[in-house]
Amino acid sequence: MNRDICINCKTKLEGPYCHSCGEKSVTDKDFTIGKLLEQTVDVFTHLDSKLLNTLKYLLFKPGKLSVSYIEGLRKPFMKPFQIFILTNVLFFLLLSNVDIFKIPSSYFFKQQNIKGYNISNIVLRKTIETNKTKNEIALLYDQKSATLAKTCLIIFIPLLSFAFALLFIRQKLQIGKHIVFSTHLFSFLLLMLVMWTELFNLLPKINLSTLYLNIIPSLLIWSIYFAIAIRRFYKVNWIYTIISTAISIAVIFLGIESYRFAISFYSLHTIH
C-alpha cells in the first residue's frame, strides 16, 4: 500500500492527514486494541460534548446556534438536521400519546363536518368497502396516522423557511440560511413541548383547564424565544421583530392544523 497517497482522493500526503479531504492515513497502529478502545471512548465523549453544547445554545441562547453555524463555528455543535432528528425522536418517544400533530379516531370519526367533509359518513363507507368493523378501522387509522405524524414533520422546515424568506426578503439571504434557522427554531419547539409536558405531568393536579396550564404558557415561551432568536439572527428592529414573531407563530399554528387534517384524511382514505 502506498502510504504517500491518500486512498480516498489520491492526493499526495504531506502528513498524517490529507490536506484535500481531511481523511487520516491508516497505519497498523490504528488497529491495536488500545487504539480501538481510545477511538470508541472518543466517539462517545465527543458526541456528549457536542450534544451538551448544542442543547445549551438551543435552549438558552435563542438564535445564537444558527448565527454560529452560519458564521462557520460548527465543530462544537451538532448539525441542524441532527438536532432536529434527535428532538423529533424524543418528542414521539416521550409524548407518543399527545395529539398535537394528529387527530385521534375517538374525536375524528365523530365529526359531521370538517372542512366540508362528513367524516362519519366516510368511516361508514370504509367499513362497507373493507368489510371491517368501525373499531378495526379506528385501530388501523390510529396506527397509520401516528406513524405518518412522526415521519412527515420535516415539512414544517421548508414551510417556516419560505415564510422567513418572504418576511426578510430585504436581507437577501440564501434559502439555506433560512432553512438552518427554521430547523433550529422548530427543534426548540419540539424540545420545549417535551420538557413542558413532562414538567406539567409532575405537578399536582389543579382544577384549571389544561388549555391554560399548557398551551398558554407554551405560547408565551415561544413568543419570547422566537422574538429574541429572530432579532439576533436577522438583525431587525424590535417593531419588525414583534410583527414577524406574530406571523411566524401564526404560520406554525395554521400549519399544524392543516397538517393534522391532511394526516388524518390521508390515513383514513388509504385504509384497505
C-alpha positions in Angstrom: 0.0 0.0 0.0 1.4 3.4 -1.0 1.2 5.5 2.3 2.3 8.7 0.5 -1.0 8.9 -1.4 -4.5 9.4 0.1 -6.5 6.3 -0.7 -9.8 8.4 -0.8 -8.9 11.3 -3.1 -5.5 10.2 -4.4 -3.9 13.5 -3.2 -0.2 13.3 -2.2 0.1 13.2 1.6 2.3 15.7 3.5 1.4 14.4 7.0 -0.9 12.0 8.8 -4.0 13.8 7.5 -4.9 14.6 3.8 -4.9 18.4 3.3 -7.5 17.9 0.5 -10.3 15.7 2.0 -9.2 15.7 5.7 -9.0 11.9 5.9 -6.4 10.3 8.2 -3.8 8.0 6.7 -4.3 4.5 8.1 -1.4 2.7 9.8 -1.0 -0.7 11.5 -1.1 1.2 14.9 -4.8 2.1 14.2 -5.8 -1.5 14.7 -4.3 -2.2 18.1 -6.8 -2.9 20.9 -5.7 0.1 22.8 -6.2 2.4 19.8 -9.7 0.9 19.0 -10.8 1.5 22.6 -9.4 5.0 22.5 -11.4 5.8 19.4 -14.6 4.3 20.9 -14.3 6.4 24.0 -13.5 9.5 22.0 -16.7 9.0 19.9 -18.9 9.0 22.9 -17.2 11.9 24.8 -17.1 13.9 21.6 -20.8 13.2 21.0 -21.7 14.2 24.6 -19.7 17.4 24.3 -21.5 18.4 21.0 -24.9 17.4 22.4 -24.4 19.5 25.6 -23.1 22.5 23.7 -25.9 22.3 21.2 -28.7 22.0 23.8 -27.2 24.8 25.9 -27.2 27.2 22.9 -30.6 25.9 21.6 -32.4 26.3 24.9 -30.8 29.3 26.5 -29.3 31.4 23.6 -32.1 31.9 21.1 -30.8 32.3 17.5 -27.1 32.1 18.6 -26.8 28.5 17.4 -27.9 29.5 13.9 -25.7 32.5 13.9 -22.7 30.4 14.9 -23.4 27.8 12.2 -23.8 30.5 9.5 -20.6 32.2 10.5 -18.7 28.9 10.4 -18.4 27.9 14.0 -19.6 24.3 13.6 -17.2 21.9 15.3 -18.6 22.3 18.9 -22.2 21.6 17.8 -24.4 19.0 16.2 -25.6 19.7 12.6 -29.0 21.3 12.3 -30.8 18.2 11.0 -29.1 16.0 13.6 -30.6 18.0 16.4 -34.0 18.1 14.5 -34.0 14.3 14.2 -33.0 13.9 17.9 -35.8 16.2 19.1 -38.2 14.5 16.8 -37.4 11.1 18.2 -37.6 12.4 21.8 -41.0 14.0 21.1 -42.6 10.9 19.8 -40.9 8.6 22.3 -41.9 10.6 25.3 -45.2 12.1 24.0 -46.5 9.3 21.8 -50.0 9.7 23.2 -50.1 13.5 22.8 -52.4 14.5 19.9 -50.6 17.7 18.8 -49.8 16.6 15.3 -52.5 14.0 14.8 -56.3 13.7 15.4 -57.3 10.5 17.3 -60.1 8.4 15.9 -62.1 8.9 19.1 -62.6 12.5 18.0 -62.1 12.5 14.2 -64.6 9.7 13.5 -67.4 11.6 15.2 -67.1 14.7 13.1 -70.0 15.5 10.8 -68.3 18.4 9.1 -64.5 19.1 8.9 -63.5 21.4 6.1 -66.6 20.3 4.1 -66.2 16.6 4.7 -68.6 14.4 6.6 -66.0 12.1 8.4 -68.6 9.8 10.0 -70.0 9.0 6.6 -66.6 8.3 5.2 -65.9 5.9 8.1 -69.2 4.1 7.4 -68.3 3.8 3.7 -64.9 2.4 4.7 -66.5 -0.3 6.8 -68.5 -1.4 3.8 -65.6 -1.3 1.4 -63.2 -3.1 3.6 -65.6 -5.5 5.4 -64.1 -4.3 8.7 -65.8 -3.1 11.9 -65.6 0.5 12.9 -63.3 -0.4 15.8 -60.9 -2.2 13.3 -60.9 0.8 11.1 -60.2 3.1 14.1 -57.2 0.9 15.1 -55.7 0.9 11.6 -56.3 4.7 11.4 -54.6 5.4 14.7 -51.6 3.3 13.8 -51.2 4.8 10.4 -51.8 8.5 11.5 -49.3 8.1 14.4 -46.6 6.8 12.0 -47.2 9.5 9.4 -47.3 12.2 12.1 -43.8 11.2 13.2 -42.2 10.9 9.7 -43.7 13.9 8.0 -42.8 16.7 10.5 -39.9 17.7 8.3 -42.3 19.5 6.0 -42.5 22.3 8.7 -38.9 23.2 7.9 -39.5 24.4 4.3 -42.8 25.9 5.4 -41.1 28.1 8.0 -38.1 28.8 5.7 -40.4 30.1 3.0 -42.2 32.3 5.5 -38.9 33.7 6.8 -37.6 34.2 3.2 -40.7 36.4 2.5 -40.6 38.2 5.8 -37.0 39.1 5.5 -36.7 39.4 1.7 -34.7 42.6 2.1 -31.9 40.7 3.8 -31.3 38.8 0.6 -30.2 35.7 2.5 -29.6 32.4 0.8 -32.5 30.0 1.3 -30.1 27.6 3.1 -29.6 30.1 5.8 -33.4 30.4 6.4 -33.5 26.6 6.5 -30.8 26.4 9.2 -32.7 29.0 11.3 -36.0 27.3 10.8 -34.6 23.9 11.7 -33.2 25.2 15.0 -36.4 27.0 15.7 -38.7 24.0 15.1 -36.3 21.8 17.1 -36.6 24.1 20.0 -40.4 24.0 19.7 -40.4 20.2 19.9 -37.9 20.1 22.7 -39.8 22.7 24.7 -43.1 20.7 24.2 -41.4 17.6 25.6 -39.9 19.5 28.6 -43.1 21.5 29.4 -45.4 18.5 29.2 -43.2 16.3 31.3 -43.0 19.1 33.9 -46.8 19.6 33.8 -47.2 15.9 34.4 -45.1 16.1 37.6 -47.2 19.0 39.0 -50.1 18.4 41.4 -53.4 18.3 39.6 -55.0 21.7 39.6 -58.7 22.4 38.8 -57.9 24.6 35.9 -58.2 23.9 32.2 -55.3 22.1 30.5 -55.5 24.7 27.8 -54.5 27.5 30.2 -51.9 25.4 32.0 -50.2 24.0 28.9 -51.0 25.9 25.7 -51.0 29.5 27.0 -47.6 29.3 28.8 -46.2 27.4 25.8 -47.3 30.2 23.5 -45.8 32.8 25.8 -42.4 31.0 25.9 -42.5 30.5 22.1 -43.2 34.2 21.6 -40.3 35.4 23.8 -37.9 32.8 22.3 -38.9 33.5 18.7 -38.6 37.2 19.2 -35.1 37.0 20.6 -34.0 34.5 18.0 -35.4 36.5 15.1 -33.8 39.7 16.3 -30.5 38.1 16.8 -30.4 36.2 13.5 -32.0 38.7 11.2 -30.8 41.9 13.0 -34.0 43.8 12.7 -35.6 46.4 14.9 -38.0 45.4 17.7 -41.1 46.6 15.9 -40.4 44.3 12.9 -39.3 41.6 15.3 -42.7 41.6 17.1 -44.6 41.6 13.8 -42.5 38.8 12.3 -42.8 36.8 15.5 -46.6 37.0 15.5 -46.7 36.0 11.8 -44.3 33.1 12.3 -46.3 31.7 15.2 -49.5 32.1 13.2 -47.9 30.2 10.3 -46.9 27.3 12.7 -50.4 27.1 14.2 -52.1 27.1 10.8 -49.5 24.7 9.6 -50.2 22.3 12.5 -53.9 22.5 11.9 -53.6 21.7 8.2 -51.0 19.0 8.9 -53.3 17.3 11.4 -56.2 17.2 8.9 -54.0 16.1 6.0 -52.5 13.3 8.0 -55.9 12.2 9.3 -57.7 12.4 6.0 -55.0 10.5 4.1 -54.7 7.9 6.8 -58.5 7.2 6.7 -58.7 7.1 2.9 -55.7 4.7 2.5 -57.1 2.0 4.8 -57.7 -1.1 2.8 
